Amino acid sequence: QVHLEESGGGLVQTGGSLRLSCTASGSIVSLNMMGWYRQVPEKQRELVATITFTRGTTKYADSVKDRFTISKDNAKKTVYLQMDSLKSEDTAIYYCWAHLLARGSSRSSDYWGQGTQVTVSS
């Protein structure tokens, strides 16, 4: 089985920083991409940042460019999201995402973490 374990959420003031971590574990044949999405009750889940585990290509939502940095550790199968200069608009549940090939599967699939709450107070 594949499991994504998230940590690092919490409550911070506007302008503060948080660092999220997510580790993939289980019978993973190939880890292709990992990233972070976020969701609030009134909106669709939206992409925050992604990174490939091959070349390390990154992608960011326009709203977080120059404030958030995504990184990875291939050996640990871990993705990080360094969030700086946080704004109230960043308040959401942040979900770790992975696209990977699991042992026993014929194709790569999407996997999701349980979500971690990030709250930015004004």
Contacts in CASP RR format, 6 or more apart in sequence:
PFRMAT RR
TARGET T0000
AUTHOR 0000-0000-0000
METHOD contacts of the structure
MODEL  1
QVHLEESGGGLVQTGGSLRLSCTASGSIVSLNMMGWYRQVPEKQRELVAT
ITFTRGTTKYADSVKDRFTISKDNAKKTVYLQMDSLKSEDTAIYYCWAHL
LARGSSRSSDYWGQGTQVTVSS
1 26 0 8 1.000
1 27 0 8 1.000
2 24 0 8 1.000
2 25 0 8 1.000
2 26 0 8 1.000
2 27 0 8 1.000
2 28 0 8 1.000
2 98 0 8 1.000
2 100 0 8 1.000
2 102 0 8 1.000
2 111 0 8 1.000
3 24 0 8 1.000
3 25 0 8 1.000
3 26 0 8 1.000
4 22 0 8 1.000
4 23 0 8 1.000
4 24 0 8 1.000
4 25 0 8 1.000
4 96 0 8 1.000
4 97 0 8 1.000
4 98 0 8 1.000
4 111 0 8 1.000
4 112 0 8 1.000
4 113 0 8 1.000
4 114 0 8 1.000
5 22 0 8 1.000
5 23 0 8 1.000
5 25 0 8 1.000
5 113 0 8 1.000
6 20 0 8 1.000
6 21 0 8 1.000
6 22 0 8 1.000
6 94 0 8 1.000
6 95 0 8 1.000
6 96 0 8 1.000
6 113 0 8 1.000
6 114 0 8 1.000
6 115 0 8 1.000
6 116 0 8 1.000
7 20 0 8 1.000
7 21 0 8 1.000
7 22 0 8 1.000
7 116 0 8 1.000
8 18 0 8 1.000
8 19 0 8 1.000
8 20 0 8 1.000
8 21 0 8 1.000
8 116 0 8 1.000
9 18 0 8 1.000
9 20 0 8 1.000
9 94 0 8 1.000
9 116 0 8 1.000
9 117 0 8 1.000
9 118 0 8 1.000
10 18 0 8 1.000
10 116 0 8 1.000
10 117 0 8 1.000
10 118 0 8 1.000
10 119 0 8 1.000
11 119 0 8 1.000
11 120 0 8 1.000
11 121 0 8 1.000
12 18 0 8 1.000
12 86 0 8 1.000
12 118 0 8 1.000
12 119 0 8 1.000
12 120 0 8 1.000
12 121 0 8 1.000
13 120 0 8 1.000
13 121 0 8 1.000
14 86 0 8 1.000
14 87 0 8 1.000
14 88 0 8 1.000
14 120 0 8 1.000
14 121 0 8 1.000
14 122 0 8 1.000
15 84 0 8 1.000
15 85 0 8 1.000
15 86 0 8 1.000
15 87 0 8 1.000
15 120 0 8 1.000
16 84 0 8 1.000
16 85 0 8 1.000
16 86 0 8 1.000
16 120 0 8 1.000
17 82 0 8 1.000
17 83 0 8 1.000
17 84 0 8 1.000
17 85 0 8 1.000
17 86 0 8 1.000
18 83 0 8 1.000
18 86 0 8 1.000
18 118 0 8 1.000
19 80 0 8 1.000
19 81 0 8 1.000
19 82 0 8 1.000
19 83 0 8 1.000
20 36 0 8 1.000
20 80 0 8 1.000
20 81 0 8 1.000
20 83 0 8 1.000
20 94 0 8 1.000
20 96 0 8 1.000
20 116 0 8 1.000
20 118 0 8 1.000
21 78 0 8 1.000
21 79 0 8 1.000
21 80 0 8 1.000
22 34 0 8 1.000
22 35 0 8 1.000
22 36 0 8 1.000
22 78 0 8 1.000
22 79 0 8 1.000
22 80 0 8 1.000
22 96 0 8 1.000
22 98 0 8 1.000
22 113 0 8 1.000
23 76 0 8 1.000
23 77 0 8 1.000
23 78 0 8 1.000
24 31 0 8 1.000
24 34 0 8 1.000
24 77 0 8 1.000
24 78 0 8 1.000
24 98 0 8 1.000
24 100 0 8 1.000
24 111 0 8 1.000
25 77 0 8 1.000
26 102 0 8 1.000
27 102 0 8 1.000
27 103 0 8 1.000
27 104 0 8 1.000
28 77 0 8 1.000
28 100 0 8 1.000
28 101 0 8 1.000
28 102 0 8 1.000
28 103 0 8 1.000
29 100 0 8 1.000
29 101 0 8 1.000
29 102 0 8 1.000
29 103 0 8 1.000
29 104 0 8 1.000
29 105 0 8 1.000
30 100 0 8 1.000
30 101 0 8 1.000
30 108 0 8 1.000
31 53 0 8 1.000
31 74 0 8 1.000
31 77 0 8 1.000
31 98 0 8 1.000
31 100 0 8 1.000
32 52 0 8 1.000
32 53 0 8 1.000
32 54 0 8 1.000
32 99 0 8 1.000
32 100 0 8 1.000
32 101 0 8 1.000
32 108 0 8 1.000
33 50 0 8 1.000
33 51 0 8 1.000
33 52 0 8 1.000
33 53 0 8 1.000
33 98 0 8 1.000
33 99 0 8 1.000
33 100 0 8 1.000
34 50 0 8 1.000
34 51 0 8 1.000
34 53 0 8 1.000
34 72 0 8 1.000
34 79 0 8 1.000
34 96 0 8 1.000
34 97 0 8 1.000
34 98 0 8 1.000
34 99 0 8 1.000
35 48 0 8 1.000
35 49 0 8 1.000
35 50 0 8 1.000
35 51 0 8 1.000
35 70 0 8 1.000
35 79 0 8 1.000
35 81 0 8 1.000
35 96 0 8 1.000
35 97 0 8 1.000
35 98 0 8 1.000
36 48 0 8 1.000
36 49 0 8 1.000
36 50 0 8 1.000
36 70 0 8 1.000
36 79 0 8 1.000
36 81 0 8 1.000
36 94 0 8 1.000
36 95 0 8 1.000
36 96 0 8 1.000
36 97 0 8 1.000
37 45 0 8 1.000
37 46 0 8 1.000
37 47 0 8 1.000
37 48 0 8 1.000
37 94 0 8 1.000
37 95 0 8 1.000
37 97 0 8 1.000
38 45 0 8 1.000
38 46 0 8 1.000
38 48 0 8 1.000
38 90 0 8 1.000
38 92 0 8 1.000
38 93 0 8 1.000
38 94 0 8 1.000
38 95 0 8 1.000
38 118 0 8 1.000
39 45 0 8 1.000
39 46 0 8 1.000
39 92 0 8 1.000
39 93 0 8 1.000
39 95 0 8 1.000
40 91 0 8 1.000
40 92 0 8 1.000
40 93 0 8 1.000
45 95 0 8 1.000
46 61 0 8 1.000
47 59 0 8 1.000
47 61 0 8 1.000
48 60 0 8 1.000
48 61 0 8 1.000
48 64 0 8 1.000
48 68 0 8 1.000
48 81 0 8 1.000
48 94 0 8 1.000
49 58 0 8 1.000
49 59 0 8 1.000
49 60 0 8 1.000
49 61 0 8 1.000
49 64 0 8 1.000
49 68 0 8 1.000
49 70 0 8 1.000
49 81 0 8 1.000
50 58 0 8 1.000
50 59 0 8 1.000
50 70 0 8 1.000
50 97 0 8 1.000
51 57 0 8 1.000
51 58 0 8 1.000
51 59 0 8 1.000
51 70 0 8 1.000
51 71 0 8 1.000
51 72 0 8 1.000
51 79 0 8 1.000
53 72 0 8 1.000
53 74 0 8 1.000
56 72 0 8 1.000
58 70 0 8 1.000
60 68 0 8 1.000
60 70 0 8 1.000
63 89 0 8 1.000
64 83 0 8 1.000
64 90 0 8 1.000
67 83 0 8 1.000
67 84 0 8 1.000
67 85 0 8 1.000
67 86 0 8 1.000
68 81 0 8 1.000
68 82 0 8 1.000
68 83 0 8 1.000
68 84 0 8 1.000
69 81 0 8 1.000
69 82 0 8 1.000
69 84 0 8 1.000
70 79 0 8 1.000
70 80 0 8 1.000
70 81 0 8 1.000
70 82 0 8 1.000
71 79 0 8 1.000
71 80 0 8 1.000
71 82 0 8 1.000
72 78 0 8 1.000
72 79 0 8 1.000
72 80 0 8 1.000
73 80 0 8 1.000
79 96 0 8 1.000
79 98 0 8 1.000
81 94 0 8 1.000
83 90 0 8 1.000
83 118 0 8 1.000
86 118 0 8 1.000
86 120 0 8 1.000
87 120 0 8 1.000
88 120 0 8 1.000
88 121 0 8 1.000
88 122 0 8 1.000
89 120 0 8 1.000
90 118 0 8 1.000
90 120 0 8 1.000
91 118 0 8 1.000
91 119 0 8 1.000
91 120 0 8 1.000
92 118 0 8 1.000
93 115 0 8 1.000
93 116 0 8 1.000
93 117 0 8 1.000
93 118 0 8 1.000
94 115 0 8 1.000
94 116 0 8 1.000
94 117 0 8 1.000
94 118 0 8 1.000
95 112 0 8 1.000
95 113 0 8 1.000
95 114 0 8 1.000
95 115 0 8 1.000
96 112 0 8 1.000
96 113 0 8 1.000
96 115 0 8 1.000
97 110 0 8 1.000
97 111 0 8 1.000
97 112 0 8 1.000
97 113 0 8 1.000
98 110 0 8 1.000
98 111 0 8 1.000
98 112 0 8 1.000
99 108 0 8 1.000
99 109 0 8 1.000
99 110 0 8 1.000
99 111 0 8 1.000
100 108 0 8 1.000
100 109 0 8 1.000
100 111 0 8 1.000
101 107 0 8 1.000
101 108 0 8 1.000
101 109 0 8 1.000
102 109 0 8 1.000
END
